[in-house]
Amino acid sequence: MEIKNNRLIGGSGDKVNPFVEAHAYDKKKVITPDAIIIHYTAGASGSATVNLFKSASATTSAHFVVSEDGSITQMVDLNRRAYHAGTSSYGGRSGYNSLSIGIEISNPGYLQKIDGQYYTWWEAKKEKKTPTPLSKVFTGKHRNAVTTMTYWYKYTDEQIAAVKALCKAICKAYNIIEILGHEEIAPGRKCDPGPAFPLDALRDEIFAQNSTVNINDLFQNAVSKSAASSLVVGKATVKLNFRQGPSSSAPLKSSPMAAGTYIYIIGQDDSKEWYNILHEITGWIDKEFIEQDNTDSEYDGELKTDNAMLYSDCKKSRRLVSDLKAGTKFNIIEQQENLFRIKAVVEGWACAKYITKEV
Ligand SMILES: [Zn+2]
């Protein structure tokens, strides 16, 4: 499948339905999307959602609806603002309807457990309830601590494959820098797509293909350097999330680090379950955010502002870290027009049980 003129075109074997125009979307404003937002519909079927979005009473919409069989229906041109995100913000940006392409996956959402059976939200309300087949029940904690539901309706393999293929086609046509769940841009208010959807794996697969960063190579120096100092070097034993705080619900600081990545351990939290770590990251940054300093032999400069973003390449196709702090020191590796490629040590948190001490 591919995107041409803001429309999805199916290739042979792709289940792409004819375009059906949604009723409610911004017909005046043209947008240049750089994000994809993943949703579930909380509905009973993809065709019901398509009918809902096209009905004259609709007030919401999304660019795509992905049905249970993996078939995809586009309902809004990709350069038009659909109404799927609502009040939303992430990484310093807000108003995701203007920034993003919305993908609604047909799925009932969270399930309620009553007397050992699991029910969709609408069945739970009925006098005579029909339970969800156990083969469709997914049990898992939500990434947002504020969301306490534990039971979710499974997505079909066809849906997961279709969403992945769709995201890849979108990323080829647009400069997409982030793929986020509705739950991440409106935590508390929203919990879709929920833990039954493999969002982290999707991001890993899609963005890993664009990544030009090999952090391990850069850390070889760091390890030998730390042998001469008192810093403790650790090594990630699995693919490890790098977080802003000592909690599995704390926002991610960057994309996960690969197994085998070296980090510095600088502290621990009270529970001793989390290490406060330093993680070396390279990426591209706008020159305007940095102050060069040639007086320090160790570093080439420091960041002037808190809002600088670090990108994976000089086309700024993927944001690596969105909350670099003013004062962060760095080395300049390369430069191009308005961008510097820098190597900076970023402070954050990672789960201690997945880190072995090396030095
Ligand atoms: Zn949603």
Boltz pocket constraint, residues with backbone or C-beta under 6 A from the ligand:
constraints:
  - pocket:
      binder: B
      contacts: [[A, 38], [A, 39], [A, 40], [A, 84], [A, 182], [A, 190], [A, 192]]
      max_distance: 6.0
